[in-house]
């Protein structure tokens, strides 16, 4: 396994500190001490605490998107694409609970910060990639007529809500036990019924 670089070590340390004491209570000094980086290295790579938090947020999104893109690329049918949207999210959350918790609780903070525009751009690009991937199936009539602004929420909304409850310790079972059911439910919610499909 490759040795993490200094930047990754700083982000790992930041996540560990945030998990223990929260983002507000985490300080540059705590991150520096935990990562073993010099204060100069911290400022060289990030500049300030808010940029460390934003970078941690973006890196988590990048790793999740990398998994999702690979699973979507392997999907050969509309139902497999919808399943990949749900299962990729659930699997990433289960494997990275601390990172997922940070991302779920920090979106408003990042949007309001100096990298907020970058986040909006990143989200738009992600949305366009998903729409492009699903366009062929949409043209084939695989999906029911759902307003575009509702489509993603219908698919990922239940999984997102379940993930929040699991991360907060409100579920008696592991989140992964619900993944297939949630994937199937998402497909049933957006698939076109035979009478809705083009003749």
C-alpha positions in Angstrom: 0.0 0.0 0.0 1.5 3.4 -1.0 2.6 5.7 1.8 0.2 8.6 2.1 1.7 12.0 1.0 1.9 14.9 3.3 -1.4 16.5 2.1 -3.3 13.2 2.6 -1.8 12.8 6.1 -3.0 16.3 7.0 -6.5 15.5 5.7 -6.6 12.2 7.6 -5.5 14.0 10.8 -8.2 16.7 10.2 -10.9 14.1 9.8 -9.7 12.2 13.0 -9.8 15.5 15.0 -13.2 16.5 13.6 -14.6 13.0 14.5 -13.4 13.4 18.0 -14.2 17.0 18.9 -16.2 18.4 16.0 -15.3 20.8 13.2 -15.7 24.0 15.3 -13.5 22.8 18.1 -10.8 21.4 15.8 -7.8 23.8 15.5 -4.8 24.1 13.2 -2.5 23.2 16.1 -4.5 20.0 16.7 -4.3 19.0 13.1 -0.6 19.8 13.0 0.2 17.8 16.1 -1.8 14.8 14.9 -0.4 14.8 11.3 3.2 15.5 12.3 3.3 18.3 9.7 5.0 21.6 10.3 2.9 24.7 10.5 4.6 25.8 7.4 3.6 22.7 5.6 0.0 23.1 6.7 -0.2 26.7 5.4 1.7 25.7 2.2 -0.8 23.0 1.3 -4.0 24.7 2.5 -3.6 28.2 3.8 -6.1 28.0 6.7 -8.4 25.8 8.7 -11.4 26.5 6.4 -9.5 25.4 3.4 -8.5 22.2 5.1 -12.2 21.5 5.9 -13.1 22.4 2.3 -10.4 20.2 0.9 -11.5 17.3 3.1 -15.0 17.8 1.9 -13.9 17.8 -1.8 -11.7 14.8 -1.4 -14.5 12.8 0.1 -16.8 13.7 -2.7 -14.1 12.9 -5.3 -13.5 9.4 -3.8 -17.3 8.7 -3.7 -17.7 10.0 -7.3 -14.8 7.8 -8.4 -16.6 4.7 -7.1 -19.9 5.8 -8.5 -18.5 6.5 -12.0 -16.8 3.1 -12.1 -20.1 1.3 -11.1 -22.1 3.3 -13.6 -19.6 2.5 -16.4 -20.1 -1.2 -15.6 -23.9 -1.0 -15.7 -25.4 -2.4 -18.9 -29.1 -1.7 -18.2 -31.2 1.1 -16.9 -32.1 -0.9 -13.7 -28.4 -1.5 -13.1 -27.6 2.3 -13.4 -30.3 3.1 -10.8 -29.1 0.4 -8.6 -25.5 1.7 -8.9 -26.6 5.2 -7.8 -28.0 3.7 -4.5 -25.5 1.0 -3.7 -22.5 3.1 -4.5 -23.7 5.7 -2.0 -24.5 3.2 0.7 -21.3 1.2 0.3 -19.2 4.3 0.5 -21.0 5.6 3.6 -20.6 2.2 5.3 -16.9 2.0 4.5 -16.3 5.7 5.4 -18.7 6.6 8.2 -16.6 9.4 9.7 -16.1 11.0 6.3 -19.7 10.6 5.4 -20.8 12.2 8.6 -18.5 15.1 8.0 -19.9 15.6 4.5 -23.5 15.3 5.6 -23.1 17.9 8.3 -20.7 20.4 6.5 -22.3 21.2 3.2 -23.8 24.5 4.4 -20.4 25.5 5.9 -18.5 24.8 2.7 -21.1 26.5 0.5 -20.9 29.6 2.6 -17.1 29.6 2.6 -14.5 30.8 0.1 -14.8 27.6 -1.9 -18.5 27.7 -2.1 -18.5 28.5 -5.8 -16.2 25.7 -6.5 -18.6 23.3 -4.8 -21.5 24.6 -6.8 -19.6 24.1 -10.0 -18.5 20.6 -8.9 -22.1 19.7 -8.1 -23.3 21.0 -11.5 -20.7 18.9 -13.3 -21.6 15.8 -11.4 -25.3 16.3 -12.2 -24.5 16.7 -15.9 -22.4 13.5 -15.9 -25.3 11.6 -14.4 -27.8 13.0 -16.8 -25.6 12.2 -19.7 -25.1 8.6 -18.5 -28.9 8.1 -18.1 -29.9 10.0 -21.3 -29.9 6.9 -23.5 -32.3 5.1 -21.2 -34.5 8.1 -20.9 -34.7 8.3 -24.7 -35.6 4.6 -24.8 -38.5 5.3 -22.5 -37.1 3.3 -19.5 -38.2 5.9 -17.0 -41.5 7.3 -16.1 -42.2 11.0 -16.7 -40.6 12.6 -13.6 -39.7 16.3 -13.3 -35.9 16.4 -13.7 -35.5 18.3 -10.4 -37.2 15.4 -8.6 -35.4 12.5 -10.3 -32.3 12.3 -8.2 -34.2 12.9 -4.9 -36.6 10.1 -5.7 -33.7 7.7 -6.3 -31.2 8.6 -3.6 -33.5 10.4 -1.0 -34.5 7.2 1.0 -30.9 6.0 1.0 -29.7 9.4 2.1 -32.3 9.5 5.0 -31.3 5.9 6.1 -27.7 6.9 6.0 -28.3 9.8 8.3 -30.2 7.6 10.7 -27.5 4.9 10.6 -24.6 7.4 11.2 -26.6 8.9 14.1 -26.9 5.4 15.6 -30.7 5.2 15.2 -30.8 1.9 13.2 -30.6 -1.5 14.8 -29.0 -3.1 11.8 -26.0 -2.2 9.6 -27.0 0.2 6.7 -25.6 -2.3 4.2 -28.4 -4.7 5.0 -30.9 -2.3 3.4 -28.9 -1.6 0.3 -30.6 -4.1 -2.1 -34.1 -3.2 -0.9 -33.4 0.5 -1.3 -31.9 -0.1 -4.8 -35.0 -2.1 -5.8 -37.3 0.6 -4.4 -35.5 3.3 -6.3 -35.9 1.4 -9.6 -39.6 0.7 -8.9 -40.1 4.4 -8.2 -38.7 5.7 -11.6 -39.2 2.8 -14.0 -41.8 3.2 -16.8 -44.6 0.7 -16.6 -45.5 -1.1 -19.8 -48.4 1.3 -20.6 -45.9 4.2 -20.3 -43.3 2.9 -22.6 -43.2 4.0 -26.2 -44.8 1.5 -28.7 
